[in-house]
Amino acid sequence: MFDRIFGEYLCTNGHLTREKLDRIFENENRDFNRLGVIAVSEKLMTVEQTEEVNHKQTGSDRRFGDIAIEMGYLTQTQLDSLLKLQGNSFFHFLQAAIDLGYFNLEQLDELTGQFQEDSGLSHSEMDALVSGDVMRVVNVYLPHQDRLYGRLCGIAVRTFLRLIDSRAYIERAFLTGNFDTERFACQRSYGTHSILSGFAGNGDSLMSMAESFAADKFEAVDLDALDSVAEFINCIDGLFSTEIYSEGVDVDMTPPMLYDRPVTLTGPQFCVVPIVTQGNRIFFVMSLDSAIMVKEKG
């Protein structure tokens, strides 16, 4: 997911055009990443050290990692860790950007650091984003670390990536007591906790989600399309309730509610998670033990 987040950052800040970004995404899964790229990104080696190892490789039939260990730049444990990261999508992104000639390794290292600074991220938070682990990424972008909020959001995002759009990514979530949206589908669950989860969107932004899950086409984001969104929410809530039931937390899901007209969500506090999918921004809404109300406008 971080390859999409970082790519958007590069475009937004004028370091890359949309056309070039699309070419990187097209090329990023063609080859394994070079270990030197990963080692620099993980701050285990400098650019100069990787160049030394690469130069030494030209005169011998030996692997990058073996030479780096011999030169004292890596330990075996560090090399094993780097090898596990070779399938990471972010490092595929970096490698593709270099292979296409858009950046060199030193430039990407500087831009990654600039992203971290601009985003106000700690080193541990940056490591979480780079890891590609959805749960760790979610915890970075949630406004607080409530256990159930994190687990519900983690299940929602993982399920979205698996069933709707594997190229989607999330943005920083926020807490609010008031949120306006043109279309909304949600489900409430009651029991040990009172929970509301749903997806909101403006215009036709929920269309691709509805069509992907239903494997069908809709003419508009009407009640039929929202019913598909609601079925997906029911899938998320079912997975969540099953997971927490094993811990003695019992909730019963109620029938979904659909709103094909503008509504306002109000309550003491609830969480909104922006998700960018196929060029649209939609919102996953979560409320835990908070009396959230849905009121139609007009």
C-alpha positions in Angstrom: 0.0 0.0 0.0 2.9 2.4 0.8 3.9 2.4 -2.9 0.6 4.1 -3.7 0.9 6.5 -0.8 4.5 7.5 -1.7 3.6 7.7 -5.4 0.8 10.2 -4.7 3.1 12.2 -2.5 5.7 12.5 -5.4 3.0 13.6 -7.8 1.3 16.1 -5.4 4.7 17.7 -4.7 5.8 18.0 -8.3 8.5 15.3 -8.3 6.7 13.1 -10.7 4.0 13.4 -13.4 0.9 11.2 -13.4 2.0 9.6 -16.7 5.4 8.6 -15.2 3.7 7.3 -12.0 1.5 5.1 -14.1 4.6 3.7 -15.9 6.2 2.9 -12.5 3.1 1.0 -11.4 3.1 -0.9 -14.7 6.8 -1.9 -14.3 7.1 -2.4 -10.5 6.2 -6.1 -10.5 8.4 -7.2 -13.3 11.6 -8.0 -11.5 12.9 -8.7 -8.0 14.3 -5.7 -6.2 18.1 -5.3 -6.0 19.3 -5.7 -2.4 21.2 -2.4 -2.5 18.0 -0.4 -3.0 16.4 -2.1 0.0 19.5 -1.8 2.1 19.7 2.0 1.6 16.0 2.4 2.2 16.2 0.4 5.4 19.2 2.6 6.5 21.5 -0.4 6.7 23.9 0.8 4.1 24.8 4.1 2.4 24.5 4.8 -1.3 28.3 4.9 -1.4 28.6 1.5 0.2 26.2 -0.1 -2.2 28.2 1.4 -5.1 31.4 -0.1 -3.7 29.7 -3.6 -3.5 28.3 -3.2 -7.0 31.7 -2.3 -8.3 33.3 -5.3 -6.6 30.5 -7.5 -8.1 31.6 -6.7 -11.6 34.8 -8.5 -11.1 33.5 -11.6 -9.4 30.7 -14.1 -9.7 29.4 -13.5 -6.2 26.1 -12.2 -4.7 25.6 -8.7 -3.4 24.8 -9.9 0.1 27.9 -12.1 0.4 30.2 -9.3 -0.7 28.4 -6.8 1.7 29.0 -9.2 4.6 32.6 -9.7 3.7 33.2 -5.9 3.5 31.5 -5.5 7.0 28.5 -3.5 5.7 25.9 -6.1 6.7 25.6 -9.0 9.2 24.0 -12.3 8.2 20.9 -11.4 10.3 20.5 -8.1 8.4 21.0 -9.8 5.0 18.3 -12.4 5.9 15.9 -9.5 6.8 16.6 -7.8 3.5 16.0 -11.0 1.5 12.5 -11.2 3.1 11.7 -7.7 1.9 12.5 -8.4 -1.8 8.8 -9.0 -2.5 7.7 -5.8 -0.8 5.7 -3.5 -3.2 7.4 -0.3 -2.0 10.8 -1.6 -2.9 9.4 -2.8 -6.3 8.2 0.8 -6.7 11.7 2.2 -5.9 13.4 -0.3 -8.2 11.0 0.5 -11.1 11.5 4.3 -10.6 15.3 3.8 -10.9 15.1 1.4 -13.9 12.9 3.8 -15.8 15.5 6.6 -15.2 13.2 8.9 -13.2 15.4 9.0 -10.1 18.7 7.6 -8.8 19.0 5.8 -5.5 20.3 8.9 -3.6 17.4 11.0 -4.8 14.8 8.4 -3.7 16.5 8.1 -0.3 16.3 11.9 0.2 12.6 12.0 -1.0 11.7 9.2 1.4 13.2 11.2 4.2 11.3 14.3 3.1 8.1 12.3 3.0 8.7 11.2 6.6 9.5 14.8 7.7 6.5 16.3 5.9 4.2 13.7 7.3 5.5 14.1 10.9 6.2 10.4 11.2 8.6 8.8 13.7 11.1 6.2 12.6 8.9 3.4 13.9 5.9 4.7 12.1 7.9 5.0 8.9 9.0 1.4 9.3 5.4 0.3 9.7 4.4 2.0 6.4 7.3 0.5 4.6 6.7 -3.0 6.0 3.5 -3.4 3.9 1.7 -4.9 6.8 -1.9 -3.6 6.6 -2.5 -3.6 10.3 0.7 -1.7 11.0 -0.2 0.9 8.3 -3.7 1.3 9.7 -2.4 1.9 13.2 -0.2 4.7 11.8 -3.1 6.5 10.2 -5.7 6.1 12.9 -6.0 9.1 15.2 -5.8 7.0 18.4 -4.8 3.4 19.2 -8.1 2.0 20.5 -7.9 -1.7 20.1 -11.3 -2.4 18.7 -11.2 0.6 16.3 -7.9 -0.6 15.0 -9.0 -4.2 14.5 -12.3 -3.2 12.8 -10.4 -0.8 10.5 -7.8 -3.4 9.8 -10.3 -6.0 8.8 -12.1 -3.4 6.6 -9.0 -2.4 4.8 -7.6 -5.9 4.3 -11.0 -7.1 3.0 -11.2 -4.0 0.7 -7.8 -4.7 -0.8 -8.7 -8.4 -1.2 -12.2 -8.1 -2.7 -12.5 -4.6 -4.1 -9.3 -3.0 -5.2 -5.8 -4.3 -4.4 -4.3 -0.9 -5.5 -6.4 1.2 -3.0 -4.7 3.0 -0.2 -5.8 4.9 2.9 -5.1 8.4 4.1 -4.9 9.8 7.6 -8.2 9.2 9.5 -9.8 11.8 11.7 -12.3 12.0 14.5 -15.4 14.2 14.1 -18.9 14.7 15.5 -20.3 16.0 12.2 -19.9 14.6 8.6 -21.9 15.3 5.4 -22.1 12.9 2.6 -24.3 12.4 -0.5 -24.5 8.6 -0.3 -24.2 6.3 2.7 -24.6 2.6 3.5 -24.1 1.4 7.1 -24.8 -1.4 9.6 -25.3 -1.3 13.3 -24.3 -4.0 15.8 -25.4 -4.2 19.4 -24.3 -6.3 22.4 -21.2 -5.9 24.5 -20.5 -2.8 22.4 -22.7 -0.6 20.2 -21.0 -0.4 16.8 -21.7 1.4 13.5 -19.7 0.8 10.4 -20.4 2.1 6.9 -19.1 3.6 3.6 -19.8 7.1 2.5 -19.2 8.9 -0.8 -20.1 11.8 -3.0 -21.3 11.7 -6.6 -20.5 8.3 -8.1 -17.5 7.6 -6.0 -19.0 4.5 -4.5 -19.8 3.1 -7.9 -16.6 1.1 -8.5 -16.9 -0.4 -5.1 -20.5 -1.5 -5.7 -19.7 -2.9 -9.1 -16.6 -4.8 -8.0 -18.3 -6.5 -5.1 -21.5 -7.4 -7.1 -19.6 -8.3 -10.3 -22.3 -6.3 -12.1 -22.9 -2.9 -13.6 -25.1 -0.2 -12.2 -26.5 2.9 -13.9 -26.1 5.1 -10.8 -25.3 4.9 -7.1 -28.9 4.2 -6.3 -30.4 1.8 -3.7 -29.4 -1.2 -5.8 -25.8 -0.1 -5.9 -25.8 0.8 -2.2 -27.3 -2.7 -1.5 -24.1 -4.1 -2.9 -22.0 -1.8 -0.7 -24.1 -2.9 2.3 -23.4 -6.6 1.5 -19.7 -5.8 1.6 -20.2 -4.0 5.0 -22.0 -7.1 6.3 -19.0 -9.2 5.2 -16.6 -6.9 7.2 -18.9 -6.9 10.2 -19.3 -10.7 10.1 -15.5 -11.2 10.1 -15.1 -8.7 12.9 -17.8 -10.1 15.1 -16.4 -13.7 14.6 -12.9 -12.5 15.6 -14.0 -10.7 18.8 -16.5 -13.4 19.8 -13.6 -15.7 20.6 -12.6 -13.1 23.2 -16.0 -13.0 24.9 -17.2 -9.9 23.1 -20.7 -10.6 21.7 -22.5 -8.4 19.2 -25.5 -9.0 17.0 -25.7 -7.3 13.5 -28.9 -5.6 12.4 -30.1 -5.2 8.8 -28.1 -2.5 6.8 -29.4 1.0 6.2 -29.2 2.6 2.8 -29.3 6.4 2.0 -29.3 7.4 -1.6 -29.8 11.1 -0.7 -27.5 13.6 1.2 -27.3 12.9 4.9 -25.5 14.4 7.9 -23.9 12.1 10.5 -23.7 13.5 14.0 -22.6 12.1 17.3 -20.2 12.8 20.2 -17.3 11.3 18.2 -16.7 8.9 15.4 -13.8 8.0 13.1 -13.7 8.6 9.4 -11.0 6.8 7.3 -10.5 8.1 3.7 -9.8 5.4 1.1 -8.6 6.3 -2.4 -9.7 3.7 -4.9 -9.7 3.9 -8.7 -9.3 7.7 -8.7 -12.1 8.3 -6.2 -12.0 9.1 -2.5 -14.6 7.3 -0.3 -14.9 7.1 3.4 -15.1 4.2 5.9 -17.0 5.4 9.0 -16.7 3.7 12.4 -18.5 4.5 15.6 -17.8 2.6 18.8 -20.1 3.1 21.8 -21.1 6.5 20.5 -24.7 7.5 19.7 -24.2 8.4 16.0 -27.3 9.7 14.3 -28.0 9.7 10.5 -30.3 12.5 9.4 -31.4 13.1 5.8 -31.1 16.6 4.6 -34.0 18.7 3.4 
